Amino acid sequence: MDVESWSGNNDRVLGLVNQALQRFPLNQECHVRKVKLLAALGRRDEALLGINQLLKLNPLSADALALRKQLGK
């Protein structure tokens, strides 16, 4: 996934992250990566939904709280 990300192929990476989340739905690192990708793709509303999902998994997630602040919510 990192090679795809470094090459700027965010749509491809998002697909891979979604596949990973299907197998590992509680993986917080994948949720964080998905939110960051959605934000980079300009899909703010979806990114905010992803932050809410992450906060349901871990209400004290520093990553989720920082991303929420970064997205202005």
KACOR-V184506 format. One record per residue. N is the residue number from 1. RES is the residue in one letter. NEAR is the number of other C-alpha atoms within 12 Angstrom. Layout:
N&RES&NEAR, N&RES&NEAR
This chain:
1&M&23, 2&D&16, 3&V&12, 4&E&17, 5&S&21, 6&W&12, 7&S&12, 8&G&16, 9&N&18, 10&N&27, 11&D&23, 12&R&22, 13&V&28, 14&L&31, 15&G&21, 16&L&24, 17&V&31, 18&N&25, 19&Q&18, 20&A&21, 21&L&23, 22&Q&14, 23&R&12, 24&F&14, 25&P&18, 26&L&18, 27&N&21, 28&Q&29, 29&E&24, 30&C&31, 31&H&39, 32&V&36, 33&R&32, 34&K&42, 35&V&40, 36&K&34, 37&L&36, 38&L&30, 39&A&27, 40&A&24, 41&L&20, 42&G&16, 43&R&20, 44&R&23, 45&D&19, 46&E&22, 47&A&31, 48&L&31, 49&L&25, 50&G&34, 51&I&40, 52&N&26, 53&Q&27, 54&L&33, 55&L&25, 56&K&17, 57&L&19, 58&N&20, 59&P&15, 60&L&15, 61&S&21, 62&A&17, 63&D&26, 64&A&34, 65&L&25, 66&A&20, 67&L&31, 68&R&28, 69&K&13, 70&Q&18, 71&L&24, 72&G&13, 73&K&16
